[in-house]
């Protein structure tokens, strides 16, 4: 079992970040590697929903199922259903927590995968890069829309 974990502090409130990432079909709105997301079954916040993602710059698609959603804990879990990757099973979790002293968000994205031995290191690197680029995009999305706090010269 391979475990992948990435995290980042995002310059926005946890609630603001959660509202952007929460809909299961919202990845194209903030992740640069995802060109489209189409719900094939269920709604954007319905456990059991299926989304088909198309990656940018190619014709690679994956089908994923939303397996858990918790608005109070600001977390959701999903699994790969159909994919071209060298894994037999992969379950991912995205969680948004508040950084209380700065009023920012701590976002963590993780996966547990049963990988084919042939390319387990390559598969794990792919997931780290995909999740890492998504968290960088979240940081950039909110950095441009967050006003800077300027100390007054009293």
N, C-alpha and C positions, 0 to 999 in steps of 0.2 A: 504494500500500500504506500503510495507516494503522497506526500502532503506538500502543498504549495501555499505560501502565505505572503501577501503584500499589504502594506498599510500606508496611510498618508494623513496629514493634517490638512484640512480644506478650509480656506478662509471664508466660512459662512456658518450660520447656525446649523446644528444637527437637523433641526426641523426643515430648513430650507433645502439642505442636501437630500434629505429623505424624500421630500416632495418631488424632486427631480428624478431620483433613481428608482423610486417605489413602483411605478407602473411597469409591468413585465415587458411591455413592448416599447419602452422609452430609450433603449440603448442608443439608437441612431441620433438622438437629441444631444448626447454628450460624449459618446465614445467614438473616436475618429476611425477605428478599425471596423466599425459596423455600418454598412451601407443602408440596410433595411431590416425591419423586424415586422413580421406579419403574424398576428394571432390566428392560429388555425383552429383553436378550440378554446372556449372559455373567455373570460374578460381579463382586463389588464391587472386586476387584483384578485382574481379567482384562483384559489389553490386547485391544481389540476390543469390549469391553462397550458396550452402548447404554443410556443412561438418558434417561427422559422426565421433564423438570422442569415443574412447574406453579408459576407465579409467584403469590405471595400477593395477595389482593385482586382477583382477576380470573380469566379463563379462558385467559390466554396460556400456551402450552406450547412447549417446544423439545425437540428430540431431539439428543443429543450422543454422540459416540463417543470412548472412551478410546483414544488412539493410542500412548501411552508411559507407563511407570511405572517409577521407579527408586528403590527404598527406600534405597540407599546415599547417593544424592545428594538424597534427600527431594524429589523432583519428579515431577509428572505433567503430561501434555499431552493435550488433547482438542480436538475440532473440532465445529463446528455441522453438523448433518446436515439437520434440518428446523427452520425458524424463520420468524417474521413480520418480521424485521428487514431494513433496507435494506443488506444485505451479500451479496455473492456467495460469499465464503469467509471463514471466521474460524477461526483456530487459537489456543488459549489455553494458558498454562502457569502452574502454581502451583509455587512452590519455597519450602522452609523451610530456613533456615540458622541455625546457632547464633551467638549473640553471646557469645563466650567469656568476656569479662570480667564480664558481668552474669548469665550463665546464663539468658538470655532467648532468644527466637526472632526472627529477621528474616524476615518473610514478604513475598514479592513475587509479584504476579499480573499477568500481561501478556497482550496479545493482538496478533496481526497479522491485519489484515482487508483484504480487497478490497471496498471499499464502493461503493455506487451514488453517483454524483456528486450526485444530487439532495439528499441529506441526510447527507453524510459527516461534517460537524461534529456533527450531532445524534446520529448513531450512536456516534461516539467519546465524546461526553459521557455517553450512556447507559451505555456499558461502564465508564467511569471511575467513575460514581456507583454502579453495581452492585458493582464490585470494591471500591471504597472503603468502602461500607456493610458489605460482608462482612468486611473486615479490621477495621473498628471493632467489629463484633460479636464477632470473635475476641478482640480486646483486652478487651472487657467480660466475655466468658465466663470468661477466665482471671483477670482482675483480682479478681473476687469470690471465687474459690476459692484464691487465692494468699495465704499468710499474710504479714503485714507483718513486716519485720525491725526490731526495736527494740533500739537500743544500750543496753547496761547502764550504769548510773551507778556505776562503781567508785570 
